[in-house]
Structure formats: C-alpha cells, structure tokens
Amino acid sequence: MILANILFTLLLIFFFLLLGYQFILAVIAIGAKQKTDFKSSTKRRFAIVVPAHNEEKIISKTIYSLSGLIYPRKLYDVFVIADNCTDKTAEIASKLGANVLERHHETKKGKGHALRWAFDTIMGYAVARDKKSRYDAFIVVDSDSLVSGNYLEVMNHYLESGSRVIQSSDLVLRQPGNWSIEATRIGFMMYNYVKPLGRKALGFNMGLRGNGMCFHHSVFRKTPWQAWSLTEDVEYGLILLQAGEKIDFAPEATVWAQMPVQSSNAESQRSRWEMGRFQIIRAYAGSFFKQAITERSFSRLDTFLDLITPPFVNMMVITMAMIVLSVGLSIFGFLSPVIAGLWFTLGVMGFLYVFICLYVGGADKELYKSLLHLPKYIIWKIRLYLNTFRKGREVDWIRTERDVK
C-alpha cells in the first residue's frame, strides 16, 4: 500500500505540473489582447519559401493564396523548392509565376536540408546581384497551406517592432464531419494558438512550428539553418533559443494546413512527428532544464516544460486510466482515497482546459460537436503509436499522401 501511494503520488505531481501549467496558460490567454493596427513606416521585402516534395495535386492552391496577400506584390517573391520531385510540381509552380528552385540529392534528403539549400541559394543570389541582402526577411509556408491575407502586413509590423524570429498561428482548415481532421483541428488550436497566447502574455518564447515561420535575414547569417531531424522546425527553434534569439508569436496572422481527408493518409505525417518528438527531447531537454536551474530562468523552464509535455490527448488517456485504477485500488484499501480524489480533480481540470481553449480560439459549432469523435481519435492514435514504434525511425522526407483532386 505504501509503495502504491508513493508511485501514484509521484505520477500525480508530474501530471499536475504539466497539465496545471497548460491550464494556467489557457486562463491567461482569455485576457490576452491582439494587435489591430499594423501600420509601419517601412515596407520590407520578403522571400516566401515553400518546400515541396511531389505536391502537384495541391501546390497551386498554396501559390494562389500567396498571390492574393494584402501587400505590394513587387515587395515579395514566392520560391517553391521542388525537392527530389518526380512529378509536375516544378512545372505547375513555374506556370503560376513562382520562382522554382529544383534540388536533387541522393543522400541529403529531408525538409531541413531543402530549406538550408534554399536559404543559401537565395541569399547568395541576392548578394551577388545587389551586393547586399535583397530580402529583409524569409518566410516558410508548407505546400499544403492557405495564408491569411494580412500575413505580410503583420510580419512587417512585428519586424519593425524589433522582432527577428516570428511564428504565426498554425491551424488546420475546417472539414466538418471528418472526425480525424476536426480532432486534429482542436489539437492545433490548443497547442499552436491558445498555449502560445498565454506564453506571450508572460513574456516567454514561442516555439517554431514549421509552417508560418518568419526570419529576419540576419538570423541566418548569425545562426545558419542546421536542423536535420524529423521535426527540423522545432529543433531549429531550440537552436535559436540557445543562440540567444527570441521567438515572438504573431496570433494575428494565420496559416491553415489542409490535412488528408483519409485518416490512413495522415499516418506517415503523424508517425514522423511522434518519432521526431522523442529525438528532440533526448537531444535538448537536459540542457534546457540545466539552464533553467543554473540561470534561474523561468523562460528556460517554460521551454523545458513545453518540450517534455506529451500531447494533450495522451495525457488525458493516462489520466482517465489512473482515475479508474486509483478508485479501484482505494475501494480495496490499497490506495488512499485522497489520491484517487486528486486524480479525479486532474481529469476535471483537463476537460475544463479543453473548453477554455475552444472559447479562447473562437471555435465554431462544428468544432464543439467534434468532441464526440475523440474516443475514435484516441483509438486511432494508440494504433499509430504501436505502428510507429514497430517500424522504427524514418530518415527521409516522408511525403504525406494527398487525397485531394
């Protein structure tokens, strides 16, 4: 009984720390204010980089979205990286007016290598031609995304305010009735919008999310892109933080990713994310925890907690299991009823957290309805974890199968 109480208490403390902190951030986000005036004295030039690997089915929508931004068209260029493509991605992008950078490499595969090559290529061309950087900032947008019309206007304003690295809201396009996409939409809203709002209000850093990133050109000269893992965007964000950069969050600008309609088509993407998370945790969690202690830095502690926090669904599944188990053990006298009660309290906190996030994120009616599909989503994700760890580590840029026409 003593051993059971100790184990359940230690796990309870750990989960209360992670879930409780997210709950606090969500509450803080309720009162977070967003900017409405984006006037700037200078209009900067932007290079929008779109990494693509065999995206002929969807690249046109992304380019059309970028072509319609509310910003002087002569002040931004769209570059599509046709990386190891064997389809018509390059041809379609070129016809739609994008600058196409075709890259083929037998060994250095992956989005990280493609981005580094593109940044070096664009900056090298600009310097050779103009003797100085032709672009004030670089933006990265995934090839399956739509972009809010005010995107460059917002980024221009943040750059003028002194920001050097900026992450916009990274959300998911609506697909009412599709349980997989709508459940993912909730997760993105919680992790890529509500939580960053709370962190921003406290003056902490935002992590990079890969889609909707903006970099002042000098960032790459000081700290060149050097992230090659499966979650290269998260890794580069951590590298920048260690180099002393601050990553700002611009909730007023948004990119919406189009998720695969068939849940089976999303498995390669999710598998890559999950394997990448463990790689990054092993590589960086220890150093950020050490810095948080030695430097007495709440900002570093925040980064550490964000890094080690499991996906919310995972935590809630474990919490529900612990509630059932702790209640059962307490009934038979193997566990203190107080501990069982605290696990139940944690579960209630988790459910409140979801509804606070939906409220802060301005969720539509369909998103609230999609909560009914969470059990199905949980089963799908458990199966995904089992398949992921059975197959092991992927090293190439694994393309998400598209099911759009």
C-alpha positions as CSV (number, residue, x, y, z in Angstrom):
1,M,0.0,0.0,0.0
2,I,2.8,2.4,0.9
3,L,4.6,1.7,-2.5
4,A,1.3,2.2,-4.4
5,N,0.7,5.5,-2.7
6,I,4.2,6.7,-3.4
7,L,4.1,5.8,-7.1
8,F,0.6,7.2,-7.7
9,T,1.6,10.4,-5.9
10,L,4.8,11.0,-7.9
11,L,2.9,10.4,-11.2
12,L,0.1,12.7,-9.9
13,I,2.6,15.5,-9.1
14,F,4.2,15.2,-12.6
15,F,0.8,15.3,-14.4
16,F,-0.5,18.2,-12.2
17,L,2.7,20.2,-13.1
18,L,2.3,19.7,-16.9
19,L,-1.5,19.9,-17.2
20,G,-1.8,22.5,-14.5
21,Y,0.7,24.8,-16.3
22,Q,-1.2,24.4,-19.6
23,F,-4.4,25.2,-17.7
24,I,-2.9,28.4,-16.3
25,L,-1.7,29.5,-19.7
26,A,-5.2,29.0,-21.2
27,V,-6.7,31.1,-18.4
28,I,-4.2,33.8,-19.0
29,A,-4.9,33.6,-22.8
30,I,-8.6,34.6,-22.1
31,G,-7.5,38.1,-21.4
32,A,-4.7,38.3,-23.9
33,K,-5.0,41.2,-26.3
34,Q,-4.1,41.1,-30.0
35,K,-2.9,44.0,-32.2
36,T,-5.3,45.6,-34.6
37,D,-3.1,48.4,-36.1
38,F,-0.2,47.2,-38.3
39,K,0.9,50.5,-39.7
40,S,4.7,50.6,-40.4
41,S,7.0,53.3,-41.7
42,T,8.8,50.9,-43.9
43,K,7.5,48.2,-46.3
44,R,10.1,45.3,-46.2
45,R,10.9,42.8,-49.0
46,F,10.0,39.2,-48.3
47,A,11.1,35.9,-49.8
48,I,8.4,33.3,-49.2
49,V,9.9,29.8,-49.3
50,V,7.6,26.9,-50.0
51,P,9.3,23.4,-49.6
52,A,7.6,20.8,-51.7
53,H,8.1,17.1,-52.5
54,N,5.8,15.8,-55.2
55,E,2.9,18.2,-54.4
56,E,1.4,18.5,-57.9
57,K,-2.1,18.0,-56.5
58,I,-2.0,20.8,-54.0
59,I,0.7,23.3,-54.8
60,S,-1.5,25.5,-57.0
61,K,-3.8,26.3,-54.1
62,T,-0.9,27.5,-51.9
63,I,0.5,29.7,-54.7
64,Y,-2.9,31.2,-55.4
65,S,-3.2,32.0,-51.7
66,L,0.2,33.7,-51.6
67,S,-0.6,35.6,-54.7
68,G,-3.6,37.3,-53.1
69,L,-1.9,38.8,-50.0
70,I,-2.7,42.3,-49.0
71,Y,0.8,43.7,-49.6
72,P,2.5,45.3,-52.5
73,R,3.2,42.5,-54.9
74,K,6.5,43.8,-56.0
75,L,7.8,43.5,-52.5
76,Y,7.6,39.8,-52.1
77,D,8.7,36.8,-54.2
78,V,7.5,33.2,-53.9
79,F,10.1,30.4,-54.1
80,V,9.0,26.8,-54.5
81,I,11.6,24.3,-53.6
82,A,10.9,21.3,-55.8
83,D,12.9,18.9,-53.7
84,N,13.7,15.5,-55.3
85,C,10.4,15.8,-57.2
86,T,9.4,13.2,-59.8
87,D,6.0,14.7,-60.7
88,K,4.9,18.1,-62.2
89,T,5.3,20.2,-59.0
90,A,8.0,22.4,-60.6
91,E,6.2,22.8,-63.9
92,I,2.9,23.8,-62.2
93,A,4.6,26.2,-59.8
94,S,6.5,27.9,-62.6
95,K,3.4,28.4,-64.7
96,L,1.7,30.1,-61.8
97,G,4.5,32.6,-61.5
98,A,6.6,31.2,-58.6
99,N,10.4,31.1,-58.7
100,V,11.2,27.4,-58.8
101,L,14.4,26.0,-57.2
102,E,14.8,22.4,-58.2
103,R,17.0,20.3,-56.0
104,H,18.1,16.7,-56.3
105,H,20.3,15.0,-53.8
106,E,20.8,11.3,-53.2
107,T,21.8,11.4,-49.6
108,K,20.9,14.8,-48.0
109,K,17.1,14.3,-48.1
110,G,14.5,15.9,-45.9
111,K,12.9,19.3,-45.4
112,G,15.8,20.6,-43.2
113,H,18.3,20.0,-46.0
114,A,16.0,21.5,-48.6
115,L,15.5,24.7,-46.5
116,R,19.2,25.2,-45.8
117,W,20.0,24.8,-49.5
118,A,17.2,27.2,-50.5
119,F,18.2,29.9,-48.0
120,D,21.8,29.7,-49.0
121,T,20.8,29.8,-52.7
122,I,18.5,32.8,-52.4
123,M,20.9,34.8,-50.2
124,G,23.8,34.0,-52.4
125,Y,22.0,35.1,-55.5
126,A,20.8,38.3,-53.8
127,V,24.3,39.3,-52.6
128,A,25.9,38.5,-55.9
129,R,23.3,40.7,-57.7
130,D,22.8,43.6,-55.4
131,K,25.9,43.5,-53.1
132,K,23.6,43.3,-50.2
133,S,20.7,41.2,-49.0
134,R,17.8,41.6,-51.4
135,Y,15.3,40.4,-48.9
136,D,14.7,41.8,-45.4
137,A,13.1,38.6,-44.2
138,F,12.3,35.0,-45.1
139,I,9.0,33.2,-44.6
140,V,8.4,29.5,-44.7
141,V,5.0,28.2,-45.7
142,D,4.1,24.5,-46.2
143,S,3.0,23.4,-49.6
144,D,-0.5,22.3,-48.3
145,S,-1.4,25.7,-46.7
146,L,-3.6,28.7,-47.2
147,V,-2.4,32.0,-45.7
148,S,-4.4,34.9,-44.2
149,G,-4.5,38.0,-46.4
150,N,-2.9,40.2,-43.7
151,Y,0.1,37.9,-43.3
152,L,2.9,40.0,-44.7
153,E,1.4,43.2,-43.2
154,V,1.5,41.6,-39.8
155,M,5.1,40.3,-40.2
156,N,6.3,43.6,-41.5
157,H,4.8,45.3,-38.3
158,Y,6.5,42.8,-36.0
159,L,9.8,43.2,-37.7
160,E,9.6,47.0,-37.4
161,S,8.8,46.5,-33.7
162,G,12.2,44.7,-33.3
163,S,11.2,41.0,-33.7
164,R,13.7,38.8,-35.5
165,V,12.1,35.4,-35.4
166,I,8.3,35.2,-35.6
167,Q,5.8,32.3,-35.6
168,S,2.3,32.9,-36.8
169,S,-0.8,30.9,-35.8
170,D,-0.6,27.5,-37.4
171,L,-4.0,26.0,-37.6
172,V,-6.0,23.4,-39.7
173,L,-8.6,24.0,-42.4
174,R,-12.2,23.1,-41.4
175,Q,-13.5,19.8,-42.6
176,P,-16.9,19.4,-40.8
177,G,-17.9,15.8,-40.5
178,N,-14.4,14.4,-40.8
179,W,-13.5,13.1,-37.3
180,S,-9.8,12.8,-37.9
181,I,-9.3,16.4,-39.2
182,E,-11.7,18.0,-36.7
183,A,-9.9,16.3,-33.8
184,T,-6.6,17.5,-35.2
185,R,-8.0,21.0,-35.6
186,I,-8.7,21.0,-31.8
187,G,-5.2,19.9,-31.1
188,F,-3.6,22.6,-33.3
189,M,-5.8,25.3,-31.8
190,M,-4.8,24.3,-28.3
191,Y,-1.1,23.9,-29.0
192,N,-0.5,26.4,-31.7
193,Y,-2.8,29.2,-30.7
194,V,-4.1,29.2,-27.1
195,K,-1.0,28.0,-25.3
196,P,1.3,30.4,-27.2
197,L,-1.1,33.3,-26.4
198,G,-0.6,32.5,-22.7
199,R,3.2,32.2,-23.1
200,K,3.3,35.5,-25.0
201,A,1.4,37.3,-22.2
202,L,4.0,36.1,-19.7
203,G,6.9,37.3,-22.0
204,F,8.1,33.8,-22.8
205,N,9.3,32.5,-26.1
206,M,7.2,30.7,-28.8
207,G,8.5,27.5,-30.3
208,L,8.8,27.2,-34.1
209,R,6.1,25.1,-35.7
210,G,7.4,24.8,-39.3
211,N,4.5,26.4,-41.1
212,G,4.2,30.2,-40.9
213,M,7.7,31.0,-39.7
214,C,9.4,34.4,-40.4
215,F,13.1,35.2,-40.0
216,H,14.9,38.4,-40.3
217,H,17.7,37.8,-42.9
218,S,20.4,38.4,-40.4
219,V,19.3,35.5,-38.3
220,F,20.6,33.0,-41.0
221,R,23.9,34.8,-41.1
222,K,24.4,34.6,-37.4
223,T,22.9,31.1,-36.9
224,P,22.6,29.2,-40.3
225,W,19.9,26.6,-40.5
226,Q,21.4,23.4,-39.1
227,A,18.4,21.2,-38.2
228,W,18.1,17.8,-39.9
229,S,15.9,15.8,-37.6
230,L,12.4,14.6,-38.4
231,T,11.0,17.7,-36.7
232,E,13.5,20.1,-38.1
233,D,11.4,23.2,-37.3
234,V,11.2,22.5,-33.6
235,E,14.9,21.7,-33.5
236,Y,15.9,24.9,-35.2
237,G,13.8,26.9,-32.9
238,L,15.6,25.4,-29.9
239,I,19.0,26.1,-31.6
240,L,18.0,29.7,-32.0
241,L,16.9,30.0,-28.3
242,Q,20.3,28.6,-27.3
243,A,21.9,31.2,-29.5
244,G,20.1,33.9,-27.7
245,E,17.4,34.7,-30.2
246,K,13.8,35.4,-29.0
247,I,11.0,33.8,-30.9
248,D,7.9,36.0,-31.0
249,F,4.3,34.9,-31.6
250,A,2.0,36.7,-34.0
251,P,-1.5,35.4,-33.4
252,E,-3.0,38.0,-35.8
253,A,-1.5,36.2,-38.9
254,T,-2.5,32.6,-39.7
255,V,-1.6,29.7,-41.9
256,W,-4.1,26.9,-42.3
257,A,-2.8,23.5,-43.3
258,Q,-5.0,21.1,-45.3
259,M,-5.0,17.7,-43.6
260,P,-5.6,14.5,-45.5
261,V,-9.3,13.5,-45.6
262,Q,-8.5,9.9,-45.1
263,S,-7.0,9.2,-41.7
264,S,-4.8,6.5,-43.1
265,N,-3.1,9.1,-45.3
266,A,-2.1,11.1,-42.2
267,E,-0.3,8.2,-40.6
268,S,3.1,8.9,-42.2
269,Q,3.0,12.5,-41.2
270,R,1.9,11.8,-37.6
271,S,4.5,9.0,-37.3
272,R,7.2,11.4,-38.3
273,W,6.0,13.9,-35.7
274,E,5.9,11.4,-32.9
275,M,9.3,9.9,-33.7
276,G,10.8,13.4,-34.1
277,R,9.4,14.5,-30.7
278,F,11.4,11.8,-28.9
279,Q,14.6,12.7,-30.8
280,I,14.3,16.3,-29.8
281,I,13.5,15.5,-26.2
282,R,16.6,13.3,-25.9
283,A,18.8,15.9,-27.5
284,Y,17.7,19.1,-25.9
285,A,15.5,18.6,-22.8
286,G,18.5,18.1,-20.4
287,S,20.3,21.2,-21.5
288,F,17.3,23.5,-21.1
289,F,16.5,22.0,-17.7
290,K,20.1,22.6,-16.6
291,Q,19.9,26.2,-17.9
292,A,16.6,26.8,-16.1
293,I,18.2,25.8,-12.8
294,T,21.7,27.4,-13.2
295,E,20.4,30.6,-14.7
296,R,17.2,30.6,-12.5
297,S,15.3,31.3,-15.8
298,F,11.6,30.9,-15.9
299,S,11.8,31.3,-19.7
300,R,14.1,28.3,-20.0
301,L,11.9,26.3,-17.6
302,D,8.9,27.2,-19.8
303,T,10.8,25.9,-22.9
304,F,11.7,22.7,-21.0
305,L,8.1,22.1,-19.9
306,D,6.8,22.7,-23.4
307,L,9.4,20.3,-24.8
308,I,8.6,17.4,-22.4
309,T,4.8,17.8,-22.3
310,P,3.1,14.9,-24.1
311,P,0.2,15.6,-26.5
312,F,-2.9,16.5,-24.5
313,V,-4.8,13.5,-25.7
314,N,-2.1,11.2,-24.5
315,M,-2.2,12.8,-21.0
316,M,-5.9,12.6,-20.8
317,V,-5.9,8.9,-21.7
318,I,-3.4,8.2,-19.0
319,T,-5.4,10.4,-16.5
320,M,-8.6,8.6,-17.2
321,A,-6.9,5.2,-16.8
322,M,-5.4,6.4,-13.5
323,I,-8.7,7.6,-12.2
324,V,-10.3,4.2,-12.8
325,L,-7.3,2.4,-11.4
326,S,-6.9,4.6,-8.3
327,V,-10.6,4.4,-7.5
328,G,-10.5,0.6,-7.8
329,L,-7.4,0.4,-5.6
330,S,-8.9,2.8,-3.0
331,I,-12.1,0.7,-2.7
332,F,-10.0,-2.4,-1.8
333,G,-7.8,-0.4,0.6
334,F,-4.6,-0.4,-1.4
335,L,-4.6,3.4,-2.1
336,S,-5.6,6.5,-0.2
337,P,-9.0,7.9,-1.3
338,V,-7.4,11.3,-1.2
339,I,-5.1,10.3,-4.1
340,A,-8.0,8.9,-6.1
341,G,-9.8,12.2,-5.5
342,L,-6.9,14.2,-6.7
343,W,-6.7,12.1,-9.9
344,F,-10.4,12.8,-10.5
345,T,-9.7,16.5,-9.9
346,L,-7.0,16.4,-12.5
347,G,-9.4,14.8,-15.0
348,V,-11.9,17.6,-14.4
349,M,-9.2,20.2,-14.9
350,G,-8.4,18.6,-18.2
351,F,-11.9,18.8,-19.5
352,L,-12.2,22.4,-18.4
353,Y,-9.0,23.1,-20.2
354,V,-10.4,21.9,-23.5
355,F,-13.5,24.1,-23.2
356,I,-11.4,27.1,-22.2
357,C,-9.2,26.6,-25.3
358,L,-12.3,26.3,-27.6
359,Y,-13.6,29.5,-26.1
360,V,-10.3,31.4,-26.5
361,G,-9.8,30.1,-30.0
362,G,-13.3,31.2,-31.1
363,A,-14.3,27.7,-32.0
364,D,-17.3,27.2,-34.3
365,K,-20.2,24.9,-33.5
366,E,-18.8,22.1,-35.6
367,L,-15.7,22.0,-33.6
368,Y,-17.6,21.6,-30.3
369,K,-19.6,18.7,-31.9
370,S,-16.3,17.0,-33.0
371,L,-15.6,16.4,-29.3
372,L,-17.9,13.4,-29.7
373,H,-15.4,11.8,-32.0
374,L,-12.5,11.9,-29.6
375,P,-12.8,8.3,-28.5
376,K,-12.4,7.2,-32.1
377,Y,-9.4,9.6,-32.5
378,I,-7.8,8.1,-29.3
379,I,-8.1,4.6,-30.6
380,W,-6.6,5.7,-34.0
381,K,-3.7,7.4,-32.2
382,I,-3.0,4.4,-30.0
383,R,-2.8,2.2,-33.1
384,L,-0.5,4.9,-34.7
385,Y,1.9,4.7,-31.7
386,L,2.1,0.9,-31.9
387,N,2.9,1.0,-35.7
388,T,5.4,3.9,-35.2
389,F,7.5,2.1,-32.7
390,R,7.2,-1.2,-34.5
391,K,8.6,0.3,-37.7
392,G,11.3,2.4,-36.1
393,R,12.9,5.6,-37.2
394,E,12.4,7.2,-40.6
395,V,15.2,9.2,-42.1
396,D,13.9,10.6,-45.4
397,W,11.4,13.3,-46.2
398,I,8.3,11.0,-46.0
399,R,5.6,12.6,-48.1
400,T,2.1,12.7,-46.7
401,E,-0.2,11.0,-49.2
402,R,-2.6,13.5,-50.7
403,D,-6.2,12.7,-51.4
404,V,-7.3,15.9,-53.0
405,K,-8.0,16.3,-56.7
